Amino acid sequence: MRAIIEVLNFLLSLYSFILLCRVLLSWIQVDPFTNPVARFLYNLTEPLLEPIRSILPPVGMMDFSPLVAFVLIIAFQQALSILTAGL
């Protein structure tokens, strides 16, 4: 069980890194339709960000969905950490 939790924690950390890369790419305005790396990152992150965006009201030009996603990932990692401590 502990190994499964460690793998999940690793995958969540990896996904956080991928999400961070997407955020950084949005700052330099890389076109996701012409750049294959940007398209890959968008394809991996959009399934999590789109539902958050549909719930979160828009605030001007700012997209807070990645921030909410980071908070959710951290909360899930903390829950996994508590679960690991109980084993």
C-alpha positions in Angstrom: 0.0 0.0 0.0 2.8 2.4 0.9 4.4 1.9 -2.6 1.2 2.8 -4.3 0.9 6.0 -2.2 4.5 6.9 -3.0 3.9 6.4 -6.8 0.7 8.5 -6.6 2.7 11.2 -4.7 5.4 11.1 -7.4 2.8 11.4 -10.2 1.1 14.3 -8.5 4.5 16.1 -8.2 5.2 15.3 -11.9 1.8 16.7 -12.9 2.5 19.9 -10.8 5.7 20.3 -12.8 3.8 19.9 -16.1 1.2 22.4 -14.9 3.9 24.9 -14.0 5.5 24.5 -17.4 2.1 25.3 -19.0 1.7 28.4 -16.8 5.2 29.6 -17.8 4.4 29.0 -21.5 1.3 31.1 -21.2 3.4 34.0 -20.0 5.5 33.9 -23.1 2.5 33.3 -25.2 3.5 30.2 -27.1 0.8 29.2 -29.6 -0.5 25.7 -28.5 -1.8 25.0 -32.0 1.6 25.3 -33.8 4.0 24.3 -31.1 4.0 20.5 -30.3 5.4 20.9 -26.8 2.7 23.5 -25.9 0.1 21.3 -27.4 1.3 18.3 -25.4 1.2 20.4 -22.2 -2.2 21.7 -22.9 -3.5 18.2 -23.7 -2.2 17.0 -20.3 -3.5 19.9 -18.2 -6.8 20.9 -19.8 -8.8 17.9 -18.4 -8.1 19.3 -14.9 -8.3 23.0 -15.7 -11.4 23.1 -17.8 -13.8 21.9 -15.0 -12.2 24.3 -12.6 -12.7 27.1 -15.1 -16.3 26.2 -15.6 -16.9 26.7 -11.8 -14.6 29.6 -11.2 -15.9 33.0 -12.3 -13.6 34.9 -14.7 -11.6 37.7 -13.1 -10.6 40.1 -15.9 -7.8 38.7 -17.9 -6.5 36.4 -15.1 -7.0 32.7 -15.2 -6.9 31.4 -11.6 -7.6 27.7 -12.5 -4.0 26.7 -12.4 -3.7 28.1 -8.9 -6.8 26.2 -7.8 -5.3 23.1 -9.4 -2.1 23.5 -7.5 -4.0 23.9 -4.2 -6.0 20.7 -5.0 -2.9 18.7 -5.8 -1.2 19.9 -2.6 -4.3 19.0 -0.6 -4.4 15.5 -2.1 -0.6 15.1 -1.4 -1.2 16.1 2.2 -4.1 13.6 2.5 -1.7 10.9 1.1 0.9 11.9 3.6 -1.6 11.5 6.4 -2.7 8.2 5.1 1.0 7.0 4.9 1.6 8.1 8.5 -1.3 5.9 9.6 0.2 2.8 7.9 
